[in-house]
Amino acid sequence: MPAIRSVRSVLAALLTCLLLTCLLLPLLSAPAWAAQDGEGDDPVEFPAWTRTYTGRIGDKAVEATLIRIDDRLSGSYCYAPCSIDPGKRLALEGDIKDDKAELTERDMQKSSAHAAHTGTWELDWTDGAPSGTWRAPDGTRSLPLRLRETQPFPFDVRIVASDLPDRDDSCERAPHVSAVRLYRDGKLFQELPTDSQNTCGVFVPNVVDADFDGAPDLTLALDLPNSPDVPHQSWLFDRAGGRFRDAPDSLQEVTAPEFDAPHAAVVSQWRNGCCEHGVTTYRWQAGNLMQSAMATSAVVPVLVGGARRYCYVMPAYRDGRIDYPERVEQIGARLVLTLGDFKDCTSEDTLTPMPRIDVWKRAPDGALKLVRSEAVRWKQVATAAGKRYCPEVPFFERDRIRRIVLSEHPDELCTETRP
């Protein structure tokens, strides 16, 4: 009998160990991010994509962008061409299920609390290209609606995340995205590991032509810092291998990349701290991205009715070039200031950043060329605090540049030795 009790004790102990192992193993094998996020459930997978379309509502041409996250669909559209009035867009929001969607259309010109309901979209993706009906808010009028994707992507895009985003936009949690999955004909084609987390909701993969070879590539934002310098992860489609591969580091290191296919340029608009904004352009050379041009912001001193003003101007990218919309330009023998509004200029004398006047001239090909740059000089003058080296600042006045020594506050702007 003692031997039988001993065997039973051993079997009971083994059964207890097996039960504990079954309970603890899923916890021990859970991904690291699940424990960090406080989520013990398995990751979820759901559709997530951004697509751009052209099409028609009745007899009017439209351009639209739609974003899908799980069963929610949002976006906006405008009547083509949108470049005529890029700010005049109508917002779209609704649900999609079984290839059918109903979207509410609202006027984006007004605040979200008072945005007028301007129509309803009923779309069906059953045949591939979305089509359906636009209906007036009161139901008295309807028009046929058909869209065509501008950059078709041959895969269904889904993401793997720690949880579904909040449907109520409360931003109480931000799911961690660990992979982008691509499906073709219902079968997994490729999984692309990533590490992406927005501050609210999820980032959605974008289809781009990052290397301008005509094949669709992918890019995904990784996090949202307190600046426009958003890091991205990109994948290029390798035609030879028929698969996506990680883009070279020279692209991965570019923040907030924009891809200008007509000019074969990758553009990054960035900020360095509080007081410097810039634009950098890159071009592909032998499989790597090389910097081709860069421009930074400047403080332009201006005399307005005899009063000193300091105007912060920033570069902009347009038509394949970096330009300064607000600048001092030489036209013939005259100097012209293209800045017409001084309400955002400060009256406080400052040397941070150091003010300067760049004089530009438009070349025959339309590009701006730097003629000369007028910088601050240091001049020794008599001040209330004795002899000091004070800044002699160039100011634009009407059609000329006038230099003024700032010596009224020697303890703030002047020094005892030459800088």
C-alpha positions, 0 to 999 in steps of 0.5 A: 500500500505505501508503494501504491500511495507513492506512485499516486503522489508522483503521478499527482506531482507530474500532473500539476507540473504539466498544468503549470507548464501549459498555463505559463508557456503562452506567457513566456512565449508572448512577444516582448512588445505585448508585455511592454504594452500590458497586452496579454492577448495574441496580436491581431491582423486587419486591412490597412491601406492608403489609395488614391483615385481619379474618377467621376461623380456624374459628369464631373471629374474628381480626385480622391484619397481613401484610407482603410483601417480595419472596417473603417474608411476615411479620406477626402476628395475634390473636383479636378484638378485639385491644384486650382484650389487645393484647400477646397476638399470634402471629407469622407468617413464611414464603414466598409464590410464585404467590399461594400462601403457607405461614406458620409461626405462633409465640408472640410472648410468648416470646423468638425463640430459644424461641418455640413453634411453634403452627401453620401457615397455608396461604394462597391468593390466587388468588381475591383474598381469601386463604383456606386452612387452619390446621394444628396443629403435629402435624398432628392438627387443621386449621381453615378460614381466611379473611381479608378486607382491611380497607382494599382497595387497587386497585393492586399495589405494588412498589418499585424498589431497588438490590438485594434485601434480605438473606434471612438478616437479616444486615443487611450491606447496606440497599438504597436505594429509589428509587421506588414503582410501582403496577400495575393489571391488570398494567400500570404505572399510576404511578411515585412517585419517592422516596429511602428507605433503612432501616438493615436491609432496606427500608421498606414502603409503607403504605396510609392515609387521610391526609386522611380523604376516604375514598380510600386514600393512601400513606406511606413511611418515609425513614430511621431516626434514633436517635429515634422522629422517623422522616421520611415521604413521603406521597402523596394520591390526587387523585379529580379527576385519578385519580392520586397526588400529593405531599402538601403540605409541612405533612404531609411535615414531620410525623415518624412520622405516625399517622392517626386517621380516626374523629377526623380527626386526624393524630398525631405522637409525638416526642422532643427530645433525651434529656429531652423527649417530646411528642405533637402533633395536627393537623387539615386546614384548606383543604388544609393540615395545621394544629397543633391541640394539643400536650403535652410530658413533665414531671418530677413531684416526689413525697414517698414515705415522706418521701423525695424522688422525681422521676418522669418522665411523658409524654403519650399520645394516646387516644380523640381526645385528648392525655392524661396517664396518670400525673398529679395530678388534682383530684377534688372537693376532693382531689388524687390521684396516678395514678402507682402505681409509683415504681420508675422515679423518680429520687432525685437532685435535678435541675432538668433538666428543671425539675420542676413539678406540673400539676393536672388535672381531668376535664371532663364530656365526658371531656377533661382540663383544666389547673386550675393548674401549680405551678412552682419558685420561687427563695428566698434562704436561708442555706446553708453557702456563704452566702446563696444563691437556692435552688429551692423545689420543689413535691412531691406528698405524699398528697393535698396539695402541699408545698414544700421548699427544696433548699439542701443542695448550694448549689454545685449547685442554688443561685445567688448572684443571683436566676435 
